[in-house]
Amino acid sequence: MTVWTEITGQRDAVAELARASSISPSSAVVDDAQPPVLDPTVDDAPTASANASSMTHAWLITGPPGSGRSNLAYAFAAALMSPDGLGDEQTIRQVNARTHPDLGVLATENVSFKIEDVRRFATSSYYSPSVGRYRVMVVEDADRMTERTSNVLLKALEEPPVRTVWILCAPSDADMLPTIRSRVRTVRLRIPDVAEVADLIARRDGVDDATAEQAARLAQSHIGMAHRLATDPDARRRRDDTVRTALGIRSVGGAVLAAARMIEVATDDAKAYTASRDAEERESALRSLGVEPGQAVPPALRSQLKALEDDQKRRATRSLRDGIDRILIDLLSVFRDIVMVQLGRPAAVINREFGDEIARAAAATTPARTLETMDEIAVARKRIEGNVAPALALEAMLVSAVR
């Protein structure tokens, strides 16, 4: 087992990061975000520098949701902090537990980062590494930073310590400020093949090959969602309910009812994801405050529990938004399947379990109208991202699809 074992379908990215992590700090290039060095012996032709395989102080890992951005970031962090650059067992174990003394992690389960958290995190990046070769600062979902918050991070990227490495994760480099993009080296991930994701799920989660293939296919190679579909029967049932509801719409009234049903499914999914975790966090907080189970909380401690509850509410809001967005992605897969059938490519269907319903839907309309419906789904995703009420956005999208 190596530090790169769990990374699926990203051979080129792994090769680039493995080369960089093998370079010792004393010979690493601190800042490679400079123009190519010109060779005076050649007529103004830029020479091929060593930057393609050298080390730099800041990296941006981009890729579609589920491609494994954070997994690759932590694998790279383990390689950087290990003595040989390959990832020894103890370092890997500490990084997986997020307990390594030279690892800093900034993540949020809210809609956006708090500027106070980013400011404290940036300050901690100036500490020297204690046991590893580098101090590594990982920022998950860096695209959730507002412009003001990103400027706080920018100051730390402009003048980094020699042995501090930043690893940012975002869906696209376009989600970051241009000033930040100019100070990082971007590593772009691709969508893994269904077979690659299925092999990982079967090997890691211990499910049978058929279940792993179905989960990877329905998740459209989203590794995290494939894991959930393979291990959680209720998640599979809720997804099937969404697809069945979408394919059963026949009128405007049915579209409005379907939108309400989809919101209900997303809410149930979000509650299933957060309820048990919220209870565990509250129990742990009470125990750390010295409050016995069933005992009334003293007034002096209520503010701390109130802060925890506020964080949990923000996390629930993000979880609900993510669930609704996932429903819209599932709907995109349904109408994509309809287009594939209309164009004579039934073998490319994702939702094979609904083959008959998809064939009937394909016969009832034209490819042009199906593509218009897919455009409406994309508009609904943008509206929800802009804080439009999810129920209204879904209703507008489904009514347009029916018409």
N, C-alpha and C positions, 0 to 999 in steps of 0.2 A: 504493500500500500504506500502510495506517495501522496504529496500534498495536492496533486492534480487528479486523483483517482475519480472523485465525484463530479468532475467537470465534464459535461456531455456536449458533444457536437461543436466544440470551439477549438479545433486543433491549431489554427493559425494564431489565435489570441494567446493560447497557452504557450506556444512556442516563443512568441515575442516576450511574454512576461517571464518565462523561465530563463531566457537569455539575460534579461535585465537583472533578475534576482541573483544570478550567479556572479555578478560583478561585485567586488569588494568595495566598501564605502570609500576607501582611500583613492581608488581609481575611477569612481563614478563621476559622470558628468552631471554637475549640479543643475544646470539650466540649459536645456537644448532647444528652447523656444526662440532661438535666434535665427537670422537668415543664414543660408548656406555659406560656408567659407569659400572664397574665391581663390583659385590657384593662380598665382601671378605668372606661372610659366605657360599657361594656356590662355587663349584669347577670351577672357572674361567668362569662362565656362565653369559653373559650379562643380566642385569635386564631390564625389560620393563620400559623405562623412560616415563616422561610426555611429551616428545618432540612431540609426534604425535598430541597432542592437545594444544601445547604451542605456545607462540608468539616468533618470531624471527625478526631480523632487515632487512632481505632481502628475497624477494620471486621472483620466476621465474614462470610465468604462460605460459605454452606451450599448443599448440593445432593446428589443421589444420586451414587454412584460413577460416574465416566465422564461427568459433566455438564460438566466443564471448570473445576473450581474453581481449581486451581493455574494453569491457563492464563490465566484471567481475573485472578487475583491479580497475575501478572507483567505482564500488559498494563496493569493499573491502576498498578503500580509504575513502569513505563516512562513512562506519561503524567504521573505526579506529578513525576518527576525531570527531565523534559524542560523546556526553557526556556519553550515555548509551551503546555504542557499537552496537546499532541496526540501527542507521541511522535516525536521526530526519529530519523533513520536510525541515527545513531551510538549513541544511548541504547538503542534497541531491540536493536541488535546486542550491546551490552554486557550488557543484562539477559538476553537469551537465552543468553549464555555465562556468566552469573552472575559477571561480572567488574567490574560497575560499582562504583566506590568507595563509593557511598552506599547500596548495596543489601546488606541482611543477610538471609541465608537459613538457616532452621532446619528441617531435614528429617531423617527417620530411616528406615532400612530394617530396623530391628529391631522387636520387638513393641511397645516403648514408648520414650519419651525418657529419657535419663539426666539426672538433676537437675543434675549438674555442667555439662553442655552448655547447659541452659536458663539456668543462673545466669550463665555467661559471655556468652551471647547477650543476656540482659537488660542486662547491664552495658554492652555495646557500643552499646546503643540510645541512650545519653546523649551519644555523639559528635555533633558538629555536622556537617551536610552540607558536603562539600568542593566539589563542582561542580554539584550539582543543587539544585532548589528545596527538596526534602525529603530526609530520611534515611528510607528505607522498610525496615521489618522484616517479612519474610514468614515465616509459620509454616505449613508444610504438615502436614496430618494432625494438627491440634491436639487432636483427640479421643484421640490416643494418649498424652496426658499423664495421669499419675496425679494424685490430689488434691494430694499434697504438691508435685509439680512444678508444677501449675497455680498454686499459691499463690505460687511464685517469680515466675511471669509476672504475676500479679495486682499485685504491688508496682510493677512497671514500668508497668503500665497506669494505676495510680492517680495517679501524678505524672509524666506524660510531658513531655519537652522540647517546646517550642513547634513545632519544625520536624521532629519525628519522627512518622511514621505507621506504625501497626501494621496488618497484614493477616493475619488468621487464617483458616484453611480447615478445615472440618469437615463431615461429612455432615449434621448437624442441630445447631441451637442447644441442643437438649436434651443433647447430648454434652458440653457445657461447664458449668463451675460457674456457679450463679446469680450469684455476685459478678462473674464475668467477663462474663456476658451483659448485666449492667446497665451495663457500661462500654464496650460496643461498639455499632456500628450494624450490623444484620444485612441482608445482601443475599441473597435466596433465588433459587437457580437452578432451572430446570425441566428435565425430560428432553427433549432435542431430538428432533425427528421423525426417523424413519428416512431420509427423503429428504434432510433437511439434513445428517445425518452422512454419508450416501453421497456427496453432492456434495462435502463437505470431503475425504473419503478419496480420491475420484477425482481431485480437483484437486491435493491436496497430495502424495499418494503415487504418482501416475501409473499407477494400475491402471484396468482397463476398467470401464465402468459396471455390468456384470452382477456382477462380483466385488465391487465396492464396495457394491452394494445387498445382496448376500448377506451380506457381512461385517457391515454395519450392522444388518441384520435379525437375524442370529444373535447378535450382541452386545447386542441389545436397546437400541440407541442409546448404548452405552458407547463413548466415542470411543477411548480407549486400547485396549480389546479389539478394536474394529473395525479399528483400524490393524494390530494383530497378526494377526488372522485374514486380513486382505487381503494381507499381505506375507509371511506364514509358512505354507507348505503343511503343515508338521508340526503346527502349532497347530490348523489345521482338521481334520487327520486325528485328532488326539487328542480333539477335541470330538465328532466323529462317532462315535468309538469309545465315548465315554461315553454318548451318546444310544442307540446301538445296544445297549449292554450293559443299560441300564435297561429298554428296551422288550422285551428278551429274557428277563427274569426270569419263571420259572414256578413256583418252589418256594422253600421256606425255605433249602434248601441252595444253590440258585441265587442267592438274595439274599446269603448270606454270601460266596460266590465273587465276586459282582458288587462287593461292598464292597471286597474285596481288590484287585480289578482297578481300581477307581476310585482307590484310594490309590496304586496303581502308576502310573496315568496322571498323577495330580497330582505324584508324585515326579519322574517323567520331565520333566514340564513345568517344575518348579522347577529341576531340574538344567540343563535347556536354557537357562533364563533366567540362571542364576548362574555356571555353570561357566566360560564364556569370560571373564566379567568378573572372577572370582576369580583366574584365571591372569594376566590383564593387571595386576591390582593387585599381585600378588606379584612379578611381573617388574619393575614400576615401583618397588616398595619396595626390591628388591635393588639395582636400578640406583642409586637415590638414596643407598643405604648404601655404595655402592662395591664391591659383591660381584659378581664376574664370573659369567656363566652356567656352571653346573656346578661352581662352587667351593663348598667347604664354608662354611657360615655361622659366623663367629666367635662364641664363647660370649657375648661382650659385646653382640652384636646380636640374639641369639635372642629376648630379651624383646619387642623391637619387632615381630618377625614373629609372635610368639605373640599379641600384642594384635590384630594384623591378622587372624589366623586366628579369634580369638574373635569379632570383629565380623562376619566372613564367616559363621560358624556361626549367629549371631543373625539375620543377613539371610536365610540359608537357611531358618530356622525360620519367619520371617514369610512368605517366598515360598511355602513349602509350605502354610501356613494359608490364604493368599490363594488358592492354587490349588484347595484343597479347597472353599473357600467359593464359588469360581467354578463348580465342578462342581455344587454344590447349586443355584446359581442357574440353571444349564443344565437341571437336573432340574425345577426349578419351571416353566421354560418348556415342558418336555415335557408335564407334567401340566396346565398351563394350556391347551395345545393340545387335550389330550383333553377338557377341560371345554368348550372352544369347539365342538368337533365334537359333543359330546353335547347342547349347547344349540342346535344348528343354525346355527352360524356358522363354517363351514369356511374362509371367506375370511380370517378373523383368525388363522389358524395361523401360527406363527413358523417352526417346523421343517418347511417344505414338502417338503424332500428326503426326509422319512420319512412322507409322507402316508398310505401304505397301512398301515404299522405302527401309526400313531396311530389310524387309523379302526378297526382290529381291536381295539386296546386300549379304545377308546371303547365299542365294542359289547359288550365283556366285563364291564363294570361300570356303576355308576350315577354321576351327578354328585355325589351326597352322599359316596360313598366316595372319589371322586377328590379332593374338597375335604379330606377327612380326611387323605389322603396328603400334600397340600400343607401341611397343618398340621404333620404329622410332620417334613417337611423344615425348616420354620421352627424347630421344637423342636431338631432336630439342629444347626442353625446356632448356636442359643443355647448348646447343650451344648459345642460345640467352642470357642466364645468363652470359656466358663468352664473351659477346660483339660481337658475330657473327652477321652480318647484318640479321635482321629478315626476309627480303624477301628471302635471300639465304637459310636460315634454313628451312623456310616453303616450298620452292620449292624442296629442297632435300628430305624433309619428304614426300611430296605428290607424287613426282615421284617414290620414293621407294614403296609407298603404291600401286600405279598403277601397277608397275612391279611385 
